Amino acid sequence: APAGLAKAAMARRTDGLVVHMHSALDEGEVAQGFTVGPGVLTSVAAAQQSDVLMAYPFSNCSDYVTVDPSRCQSNCLERLQTVSCCGVSEAALPPVRKGYVPALRWKSPAGNLLNLSNPVMACAALDPAVKSCFDAQAQLVSQGLACIEGSIGFSSSYYGFLSRHNWYVDDGATSESQLSNQESAGLQMTKQCVWTDTESNTREDKYGQACVSSGGCTSSTGGSNGRCRAASRAYCPPRCTSMSYSIQATTTTDLSDSTVSVLAGNEMAIATSAYLTAPTVVRRIKPSCNALVALGQTPPDGACFTDAQGRAVVAASYTLLNMDYLDFSETVNEMVEGVPLSTLMGTVGGTVGLFAGISAMTVLEMLELLAFLVLAAPMLCCGAWSPCARKAVEPGKEAPRDDRDKGAEQAAEVDRLLHDRQVREVLANFKAIAVRRQATPSAAAG
């Protein structure tokens, strides 16, 4: 029975490669790849597609996070496993930022300092206890208790009076090197309220919010209360601009005899002096014979491939892959506003004007009138005819102090003018003119 199972398992396997196309920012989908078998020439025609989404509030994407969400989630899980299972401290391996896990400065058993881009490499992954811990952390992530979406628990406003809950927002970030306000707030959390997927965590209002104890994680749906666990978040929004590839056509043909001969002669083996003098002797394969030939030694019989053996190895282990674009065009799927704001305002204005008899000019005129009333309010309250205006002093009553002060100021001004030399000269001239005018009629009468 075991032999039969092993034979059946081997029957399901086929030699070859699985090729899948993806950009440098994502891991691609292996399930969407194609198989390339040995001993064949495979020609592939691919097409390129770009997807352009609009940022918040139109879609849940980011302009400044460039890591694919699946890769970002994997980075968060690897960091969680390293810190929880491998004895690495939180300070030595900071949280994931912008989808990337920082390199771990690790000292190998031999005493060498290494920068590990994959921190899990610092763990004894074959140790059953470590493997069990890895599985437990992966279970926490799958249940929604760790590495939760970084936008969960946040509400963001738009247009000043509307808001969305659990949506990614790039506010505060102007480049790929800057953190958004939302991600910065998530990194500052020490504990968060969590529920499992089976407890309908996405329906809980406090899911992902900061907490101090489990008593603050009360259910908003009448279900079981949540848990207050150490904050573990993954800020992994999809990119607003992404690129993907698809296979449009594939053709496969066997390698030609000339191709196999070239590969066997140039890639697999080298010619020795014995081969040049007697071509039927041997062909030397590079990996096992180069060193001996370089030393001037002749490898022993059977240590190197013959020409026929080299051709057989090429036919069984080599493949050629030609990849090209189907054409020089690209499909671009771009999200645009269904109804732009200017169009919406024009539609609303036209509808109101049609049914209510008012227009934008009427509204502006009403606002203008309101502004004039506000500006004229002080004059209406303290104008010349208002109750607080100054009244005339009745005879026999003392003038108000303000009027007495003004009269004193006027008298002082008159006295100053009378003592001014030029003013006195002008007044003297006026008197002389008046005297002459009075004297002139008297002389005429005599």
C-alpha positions as CSV (number, residue, x, y, z in Angstrom):
1,A,0.0,0.0,0.0
2,P,2.7,2.6,0.8
3,A,4.5,1.8,-2.4
4,G,1.2,2.3,-4.3
5,L,0.6,5.6,-2.6
6,A,4.1,6.8,-3.4
7,K,3.7,5.8,-7.0
8,A,0.4,7.6,-7.2
9,A,1.9,10.7,-5.6
10,M,4.7,10.7,-8.2
11,A,2.2,10.3,-11.0
12,R,0.6,13.6,-10.0
13,R,3.9,15.4,-10.4
14,T,5.2,16.6,-13.8
15,D,8.6,18.0,-14.6
16,G,8.9,21.6,-15.6
17,L,8.5,25.1,-14.3
18,V,5.5,27.3,-13.3
19,V,5.9,30.8,-14.7
20,H,3.8,33.7,-13.4
21,M,4.2,37.4,-14.3
22,H,4.0,40.2,-11.8
23,S,5.4,43.6,-11.0
24,A,8.2,44.3,-8.6
25,L,5.7,45.4,-6.0
26,D,3.6,42.3,-5.6
27,E,4.1,38.5,-5.4
28,G,1.8,37.6,-8.3
29,E,-0.7,34.8,-8.4
30,V,0.9,31.4,-8.9
31,A,-2.5,29.9,-9.8
32,Q,-2.6,32.2,-12.8
33,G,0.8,31.0,-14.1
34,F,1.5,28.6,-16.9
35,T,3.7,25.5,-17.1
36,V,6.8,25.1,-19.1
37,G,8.0,21.6,-19.7
38,P,11.6,20.3,-20.4
39,G,12.9,19.7,-23.8
40,V,10.5,22.2,-25.4
41,L,10.5,25.7,-26.8
42,T,7.6,27.8,-25.3
43,S,6.5,31.1,-26.9
44,V,4.3,33.3,-24.9
45,A,2.3,36.5,-25.9
46,A,1.4,38.7,-22.9
47,A,-0.7,41.8,-22.5
48,Q,-0.2,44.5,-19.9
49,Q,-3.0,46.2,-18.0
50,S,-3.0,49.2,-15.7
51,D,-5.7,50.0,-13.2
52,V,-6.0,53.6,-11.9
53,L,-8.3,54.2,-9.0
54,M,-9.4,57.5,-7.3
55,A,-8.3,58.1,-3.8
56,Y,-10.5,58.6,-0.7
57,P,-13.4,59.0,-0.6
58,F,-14.1,57.3,-3.9
59,S,-12.1,54.1,-3.3
60,N,-10.2,52.4,-0.5
61,C,-6.7,52.8,-2.0
62,S,-3.5,54.7,-1.4
63,D,-1.2,56.8,-3.6
64,Y,1.8,56.4,-1.3
65,V,1.8,52.8,-0.2
66,T,3.5,50.8,-2.9
67,V,3.5,47.3,-1.4
68,D,0.9,44.8,-2.6
69,P,-1.6,44.0,0.2
70,S,-0.8,40.3,0.2
71,R,2.9,41.0,0.5
72,C,2.2,43.5,3.3
73,Q,0.1,41.0,5.2
74,S,2.9,38.4,4.9
75,N,5.4,40.9,6.2
76,C,3.3,41.6,9.3
77,L,2.9,37.8,9.9
78,E,6.6,37.2,9.6
79,R,7.4,40.0,12.1
80,L,4.8,38.7,14.5
81,Q,6.2,35.1,14.3
82,T,9.8,36.4,14.8
83,V,8.9,38.5,17.9
84,S,6.6,35.9,19.4
85,C,8.5,32.7,18.7
86,C,12.2,33.5,18.2
87,G,13.1,35.6,21.2
88,V,13.6,38.8,19.2
89,S,12.5,41.9,21.1
90,E,10.1,44.5,19.8
91,A,12.9,47.1,19.9
92,A,15.1,45.0,17.7
93,L,12.4,44.5,15.1
94,P,10.1,47.6,14.8
95,P,6.5,47.3,13.4
96,V,5.8,47.1,9.7
97,R,5.7,50.6,8.1
98,K,4.4,51.4,4.6
99,G,4.0,47.6,4.1
100,Y,7.7,46.9,4.7
101,V,9.3,45.0,7.5
102,P,12.7,46.5,8.6
103,A,15.8,44.4,8.2
104,L,16.8,42.5,11.3
105,R,20.3,43.0,12.6
106,W,21.0,39.4,13.7
107,K,24.1,37.7,15.0
108,S,24.6,34.2,13.6
109,P,25.7,31.2,15.7
110,A,29.2,31.7,14.1
111,G,29.3,35.3,15.5
112,N,28.7,37.1,12.2
113,L,26.4,40.1,12.1
114,L,23.8,39.8,9.3
115,N,21.0,42.0,8.0
116,L,18.1,39.7,7.4
117,S,15.4,41.0,5.1
118,N,13.3,38.1,6.1
119,P,13.4,38.0,9.9
120,V,12.0,34.5,10.1
121,M,15.4,33.3,9.0
122,A,16.7,34.0,12.5
123,C,14.4,31.3,13.9
124,A,15.0,27.6,14.2
125,A,12.0,26.9,11.9
126,L,12.6,23.1,12.1
127,D,12.2,23.1,15.8
128,P,8.8,21.5,16.6
129,A,8.1,24.1,19.3
130,V,9.0,27.0,17.0
131,K,6.9,25.5,14.2
132,S,3.9,25.1,16.6
133,C,4.3,28.8,17.7
134,F,4.4,29.8,14.0
135,D,1.1,28.0,13.4
136,A,-0.5,29.6,16.4
137,Q,0.4,33.1,15.2
138,A,-0.9,32.4,11.7
139,Q,-4.1,31.2,13.4
140,L,-4.4,34.5,15.2
141,V,-4.1,36.4,12.0
142,S,-6.6,34.2,10.2
143,Q,-9.1,34.8,13.0
144,G,-8.8,38.6,12.9
145,L,-7.0,38.9,16.3
146,A,-3.6,40.1,14.9
147,C,-2.3,42.0,11.9
148,I,-5.7,43.6,11.4
149,E,-6.2,46.1,8.7
150,G,-4.6,49.4,9.7
151,S,-7.7,51.5,8.8
152,I,-10.1,49.5,11.1
153,G,-11.3,51.6,14.1
154,F,-10.8,55.0,12.3
155,S,-13.4,57.4,10.9
156,S,-12.4,59.9,8.3
157,S,-14.5,62.9,7.1
158,Y,-14.8,64.3,3.6
159,Y,-16.6,67.3,2.2
160,G,-16.6,68.7,5.8
161,F,-19.8,66.9,7.0
162,L,-19.7,63.3,5.7
163,S,-17.5,60.5,6.9
164,R,-16.5,56.9,6.2
165,H,-15.6,54.2,8.7
166,N,-12.6,51.8,8.3
167,W,-11.4,53.4,5.1
168,Y,-7.8,54.2,4.2
169,V,-6.8,57.9,4.0
170,D,-3.5,59.4,2.9
171,D,-3.9,62.6,4.8
172,G,-0.6,63.9,6.2
173,A,1.4,62.0,3.6
174,T,2.8,63.7,0.5
175,S,5.4,61.1,-0.6
176,E,6.1,57.4,-0.3
177,S,8.6,58.1,2.5
178,Q,6.0,59.8,4.8
179,L,3.5,58.1,7.0
180,S,-0.2,59.1,6.9
181,N,-1.8,60.4,10.0
182,Q,-4.0,57.3,10.1
183,E,-1.0,54.9,10.1
184,S,0.9,57.0,12.6
185,A,-2.1,56.8,15.0
186,G,-2.2,53.1,14.5
187,L,1.5,52.7,15.3
188,Q,1.1,54.6,18.6
189,M,-1.6,52.2,19.8
190,T,-0.5,49.8,22.5
191,K,-3.7,47.8,22.9
192,Q,-6.8,47.3,20.7
193,C,-10.2,45.7,21.0
194,V,-10.6,42.6,18.8
195,W,-13.2,40.0,18.0
196,T,-12.8,36.9,16.0
197,D,-14.3,36.4,12.5
198,T,-16.9,33.9,14.0
199,E,-18.0,36.7,16.4
200,S,-18.8,39.0,13.4
201,N,-15.9,41.4,14.3
202,T,-16.6,43.7,11.3
203,R,-20.0,44.5,12.8
204,E,-18.6,45.7,16.1
205,D,-18.2,49.5,16.4
206,K,-15.2,49.2,18.7
207,Y,-13.3,46.6,16.7
208,G,-9.7,47.9,16.2
209,Q,-10.1,50.9,18.6
210,A,-7.6,51.6,21.4
211,C,-8.4,50.2,24.8
212,V,-6.9,49.8,28.3
213,S,-8.6,46.6,29.4
214,S,-11.2,44.2,28.1
215,G,-13.9,46.0,30.1
216,G,-13.7,48.8,27.5
217,C,-14.4,46.4,24.6
218,T,-18.2,46.0,25.1
219,S,-20.2,44.7,22.2
220,S,-22.4,47.0,20.2
221,T,-24.4,44.2,18.7
222,G,-25.5,42.4,21.8
223,G,-23.0,39.6,21.3
224,S,-20.0,38.6,23.4
225,N,-17.6,41.3,24.5
226,G,-14.2,41.6,22.8
227,R,-10.7,41.2,24.1
228,C,-8.1,43.9,24.7
229,R,-4.9,42.5,23.1
230,A,-1.6,44.0,22.2
231,A,-2.0,46.1,19.1
232,S,-1.0,44.4,15.9
233,R,-1.9,46.2,12.7
234,A,-1.0,46.0,9.1
235,Y,-1.5,49.2,7.1
236,C,-2.0,47.5,3.7
237,P,-4.2,49.5,1.4
238,P,-4.3,48.6,-2.3
239,R,-2.4,50.8,-4.6
240,C,-4.3,53.4,-6.5
241,T,-2.2,52.7,-9.6
242,S,-1.4,49.0,-10.2
243,M,-0.2,46.9,-13.1
244,S,-1.0,43.4,-14.1
245,Y,-0.2,41.0,-16.9
246,S,-2.2,38.3,-18.6
247,I,-1.2,35.5,-21.0
248,Q,-3.0,35.9,-24.4
249,A,-1.4,33.0,-26.4
250,T,1.0,30.1,-25.8
251,T,2.7,27.8,-28.3
252,T,5.0,24.8,-27.6
253,T,7.3,22.9,-29.9
254,D,10.1,20.4,-29.2
255,L,13.6,21.6,-29.2
256,S,15.2,21.1,-32.6
257,D,18.3,18.8,-33.0
258,S,20.5,21.8,-33.8
259,T,19.4,23.6,-30.6
260,V,20.1,20.5,-28.5
261,S,23.5,20.2,-30.1
262,V,24.4,23.8,-29.5
263,L,23.3,23.5,-25.8
264,A,25.1,20.2,-25.4
265,G,28.3,21.5,-27.0
266,N,28.5,25.0,-25.5
267,E,26.5,24.9,-22.3
268,M,27.0,21.4,-21.0
269,A,30.5,20.4,-22.1
270,I,33.9,21.6,-23.1
271,A,36.2,20.2,-25.8
272,T,39.5,18.7,-24.7
273,S,42.6,18.0,-26.7
274,A,41.6,14.3,-26.9
275,Y,38.2,15.3,-28.4
276,L,39.9,17.5,-31.0
277,T,42.1,14.6,-32.1
278,A,39.6,11.9,-31.7
279,P,36.0,13.3,-31.6
280,T,34.5,10.1,-30.5
281,V,36.4,10.0,-27.2
282,V,34.7,12.2,-24.7
283,R,32.8,15.5,-24.2
284,R,33.5,17.1,-20.8
285,I,30.7,18.6,-18.7
286,K,31.8,21.9,-17.2
287,P,30.7,21.5,-13.5
288,S,32.7,18.3,-12.9
289,C,35.6,18.7,-15.4
290,N,36.5,22.3,-15.6
291,A,38.7,22.2,-12.5
292,L,40.7,19.2,-13.7
293,V,41.1,20.5,-17.2
294,A,42.3,23.8,-15.8
295,L,45.0,21.9,-13.9
296,G,46.0,20.1,-17.0
297,Q,44.7,16.8,-15.7
298,T,42.6,14.3,-17.6
299,P,39.4,13.2,-15.8
300,P,39.0,9.5,-15.3
301,D,36.8,7.5,-17.6
302,G,33.1,7.8,-16.8
303,A,33.6,11.0,-14.8
304,C,32.3,13.2,-17.5
305,F,29.4,13.1,-19.9
306,T,29.8,12.0,-23.5
307,D,28.3,13.9,-26.3
308,A,25.3,11.6,-26.4
309,Q,24.8,11.9,-22.7
310,G,25.0,15.7,-22.9
311,R,22.3,15.7,-25.5
312,A,20.1,13.5,-23.4
313,V,20.5,15.8,-20.4
314,V,19.6,18.8,-22.5
315,A,16.5,17.2,-23.8
316,A,15.4,16.1,-20.3
317,S,16.4,19.2,-18.3
318,Y,16.6,22.3,-20.5
319,T,13.8,24.5,-21.8
320,L,13.6,27.6,-23.8
321,L,11.1,30.4,-23.1
322,N,10.4,33.3,-25.4
323,M,8.2,36.0,-24.0
324,D,6.9,39.1,-25.8
325,Y,4.0,41.5,-25.8
326,L,1.1,40.6,-28.0
327,D,1.1,44.2,-29.3
328,F,2.4,47.6,-28.3
329,S,-0.7,48.8,-26.6
330,E,-1.8,48.8,-23.0
331,T,-5.2,48.5,-21.5
332,V,-5.9,51.2,-18.9
333,N,-8.9,51.0,-16.6
334,E,-9.3,54.4,-14.9
335,M,-11.9,55.3,-12.3
336,V,-13.6,58.7,-12.9
337,E,-16.4,60.6,-11.1
338,G,-19.8,59.6,-12.4
339,V,-21.1,63.0,-11.6
340,P,-18.5,65.8,-11.1
341,L,-19.2,68.3,-8.4
342,S,-19.7,71.2,-10.9
343,T,-22.3,69.1,-12.8
344,L,-24.0,68.2,-9.6
345,M,-24.2,71.9,-8.5
346,G,-25.5,72.9,-11.9
347,T,-28.2,70.2,-11.8
348,V,-29.3,71.1,-8.3
349,G,-29.4,74.8,-9.2
350,G,-31.4,74.2,-12.3
351,T,-33.9,72.1,-10.4
352,V,-34.3,74.6,-7.6
353,G,-34.7,77.4,-10.2
354,L,-37.3,75.5,-12.0
355,F,-39.5,74.4,-9.1
356,A,-38.8,77.1,-6.5
357,G,-38.4,80.1,-8.8
358,I,-35.1,81.2,-7.4
359,S,-31.6,81.2,-8.9
360,A,-28.1,81.6,-7.8
361,M,-28.3,85.4,-8.3
362,T,-31.3,85.5,-6.0
363,V,-29.4,83.7,-3.3
364,L,-26.4,86.1,-3.8
365,E,-28.7,89.1,-3.5
366,M,-30.2,87.7,-0.3
367,L,-26.7,87.2,1.1
368,E,-25.7,90.7,0.0
369,L,-28.8,92.2,1.8
370,L,-27.9,90.2,5.0
371,A,-24.3,91.5,4.9
372,F,-25.6,95.1,4.6
373,L,-27.9,94.6,7.5
374,V,-25.1,93.2,9.6
375,L,-22.8,96.1,8.7
376,A,-25.5,98.7,9.3
377,A,-26.5,97.4,12.7
378,P,-24.2,99.8,14.7
379,M,-25.7,102.8,12.9
380,L,-29.2,101.6,13.4
381,C,-28.5,101.2,17.1
382,C,-26.5,104.4,17.7
383,G,-27.3,106.7,14.7
384,A,-28.4,110.3,14.8
385,W,-32.0,109.4,15.4
386,S,-31.5,106.4,17.6
387,P,-32.3,106.4,21.4
388,C,-28.6,106.6,22.2
389,A,-28.1,109.8,20.0
390,R,-27.1,113.1,21.7
391,K,-30.1,115.3,22.6
392,A,-30.3,119.1,22.8
393,V,-29.9,120.7,26.3
394,E,-33.1,122.2,27.7
395,P,-32.9,125.8,29.1
396,G,-32.1,125.9,32.8
397,K,-30.4,122.5,32.7
398,E,-26.7,121.9,32.9
399,A,-25.3,120.6,29.7
400,P,-23.9,117.1,29.7
401,R,-20.3,116.8,30.6
402,D,-19.3,115.9,27.1
403,D,-20.9,119.1,25.8
404,R,-19.1,121.2,28.5
405,D,-15.8,119.6,27.5
406,K,-16.4,120.4,23.9
407,G,-17.3,124.0,24.7
408,A,-14.1,124.4,26.7
409,E,-12.1,123.0,23.8
410,Q,-13.7,125.4,21.4
411,A,-13.0,128.5,23.6
412,A,-9.4,127.5,24.0
413,E,-9.1,127.2,20.2
414,V,-10.6,130.7,19.7
415,D,-8.2,132.2,22.3
416,R,-5.3,130.6,20.5
417,L,-6.3,132.0,17.2
418,L,-6.7,135.6,18.7
419,H,-3.2,135.5,19.9
420,D,-1.8,134.4,16.6
421,R,0.0,137.3,14.8
422,Q,-1.3,136.5,11.3
423,V,-4.8,136.2,12.5
424,R,-4.6,139.5,14.3
425,E,-3.3,141.2,11.1
426,V,-6.2,139.7,9.1
427,L,-8.7,140.9,11.7
428,A,-7.2,144.4,11.7
429,N,-7.4,144.6,7.9
430,F,-11.1,143.5,8.1
431,K,-11.8,146.3,10.6
432,A,-10.0,148.9,8.4
433,I,-12.0,147.9,5.4
434,A,-15.2,148.1,7.4
435,V,-14.3,151.6,8.7
436,R,-13.6,152.9,5.2
437,R,-16.9,151.5,3.9
438,Q,-18.8,153.2,6.7
439,A,-17.0,156.5,6.1
440,T,-17.5,156.6,2.4
441,P,-21.4,157.2,2.4
442,S,-20.9,160.0,5.0
443,A,-18.5,161.9,2.8
444,A,-20.8,161.6,-0.2
445,A,-23.7,163.0,1.8
446,G,-21.7,166.1,2.8
